[in-house]
Amino acid sequence: MTAPTDIATPTNCPAVSGSDHRLVLACGVTLYRGDCLEIAPTLEGVDAIISDPPYGIAHVKGTGGKGEHTRRNIKAIEGDDKPFDPSPWLAYENVLIWGADHYAQRLPRGRWLVWDKLDGLESFDSFSDVEVAWHNRKGAARIFRYMWKGICQKGDKEGGRIHPTQKPVPLMAWCMDQAKVPAGATVLDPYMGSGSTIIAAIRTGRKAIGIEKDPEHFANAVERIQRELNQGDLFRSQNSCLTARHRRMTTARLRLRAMLAGLGTEQWSNQRRIEA
Ligand SMILES: C[S@@+](CC[C@H](N)C(=O)[O-])C[C@H]1O[C@@H](n2cnc3c(N)ncnc32)[C@H](O)[C@@H]1O
């Protein structure tokens, strides 16, 4: 394996260790660049798998591994040119994986979760309006409504899309709640992509391990996760690497920004909730 491009770490969440393919941050985030099928079996202490694997869209469309993303001038997804095999993940205790309608015949009984990407809009293009996940637990099917379709994307744009199949952070946080992953527990996303699952874990006080095979996606995810950690979110608690002083500074910065924007106390609270 070749070394990842010089990984600089955030000052408030220093690297505990780094190697040619692994970056361990003090705040309970560990990122691997490599093949999850090789790395995951070596990991200990994984409480849940929350992931969005490549599920063979290019294969289904019969485009020989190039698929819809290439048609839109976006790099093809690693592994998207063959049907997804969920079997390596089925032995884990708590597993929630997206794209499950594409490989449903290979799954045991479980429950279904649906992401409604239109959130009230009329259907307006030829792409699917929903995505479906499978959770290896008994229970009711649930729906998450969050607009994220073409150019119609709800607030959480995260500074633009950096991955062709990027999931919204609030969706991945919802998955962790659905899977009842306790605060402080460790979530593994073996197909990390842009790192949305990792950011959702950080924001909700869980620990996270991410694995990504594609060096370019890995580098982009590291950068995005660092940005998130540097930002110093007020609402991180359990998992937080922030000092109390840093938290006070962040609160003061938000209050000042709200004052400059001419907002009152109540609006400031709302603004703070929105920014969370
Ligand atoms: C559907 S995308 C995940 C997107 C992610 N949910 C996000 O929000 O950005 C699947 C990712 O898995 C990666 N991948 C495919 N096969 C892999 C493997 N064997 N090991 C690790 N990563 C892999 C791909 O490069 C791709 O970035």
The ligand as a Tripos MOL2 file, in Angstrom:
@<TRIPOS>MOLECULE
LIG
   27    29     1     0     0
SMALL
NO_CHARGES

@<TRIPOS>ATOM
      1 C1        -22.2000    3.7490   -2.2650 C.3       1 LIG1
      2 S1        -20.6420    4.4100   -1.8610 S.3       1 LIG1
      3 C2        -20.8330    5.0310   -0.1980 C.3       1 LIG1
      4 C3        -21.1750    6.4910   -0.1570 C.3       1 LIG1
      5 C4        -21.3020    7.0020    1.2540 C.3       1 LIG1
      6 N1        -22.4800    6.4790    1.9140 N.3       1 LIG1
      7 C5        -21.3340    8.5250    1.3170 C.2       1 LIG1
      8 O1        -22.2330    9.0900    1.9810 O.co2     1 LIG1
      9 O2        -20.4780    9.1420    0.7090 O.co2     1 LIG1
     10 C6        -19.6870    2.9790   -1.6190 C.3       1 LIG1
     11 C7        -18.2050    3.2460   -1.3670 C.3       1 LIG1
     12 O3        -17.5530    2.0240   -1.0670 O.3       1 LIG1
     13 C8        -16.2560    2.0330   -1.6230 C.3       1 LIG1
     14 N2        -15.8530    0.6180   -1.7470 N.ar      1 LIG1
     15 C9        -16.2440   -0.2650   -2.6900 C.ar      1 LIG1
     16 N3        -15.7170   -1.4790   -2.4380 N.ar      1 LIG1
     17 C10       -14.9880   -1.3450   -1.2950 C.ar      1 LIG1
     18 C11       -14.2280   -2.2530   -0.5110 C.ar      1 LIG1
     19 N4        -14.1150   -3.5370   -0.8610 N.pl3     1 LIG1
     20 N5        -13.6180   -1.7910    0.6010 N.ar      1 LIG1
     21 C12       -13.7570   -0.4900    0.9720 C.ar      1 LIG1
     22 N6        -14.4490    0.4200    0.2620 N.ar      1 LIG1
     23 C13       -15.0750   -0.0050   -0.8490 C.ar      1 LIG1
     24 C14       -16.4190    2.7760   -2.9290 C.3       1 LIG1
     25 O4        -15.1890    3.3200   -3.3690 O.3       1 LIG1
     26 C15       -17.4490    3.8340   -2.5620 C.3       1 LIG1
     27 O5        -16.8230    5.0430   -2.1800 O.3       1 LIG1
@<TRIPOS>BOND
     1     1     2 1
     2     2     3 1
     3     2    10 1
     4     3     4 1
     5     4     5 1
     6     5     6 1
     7     5     7 1
     8     7     8 2
     9     7     9 1
    10    10    11 1
    11    11    12 1
    12    11    26 1
    13    12    13 1
    14    13    14 1
    15    13    24 1
    16    14    15 ar
    17    14    23 ar
    18    15    16 ar
    19    16    17 ar
    20    17    18 ar
    21    17    23 ar
    22    18    19 1
    23    18    20 ar
    24    20    21 ar
    25    21    22 ar
    26    22    23 ar
    27    24    25 1
    28    24    26 1
    29    26    27 1
@<TRIPOS>SUBSTRUCTURE
     1 LIG1         1 GROUP 0 **** ****
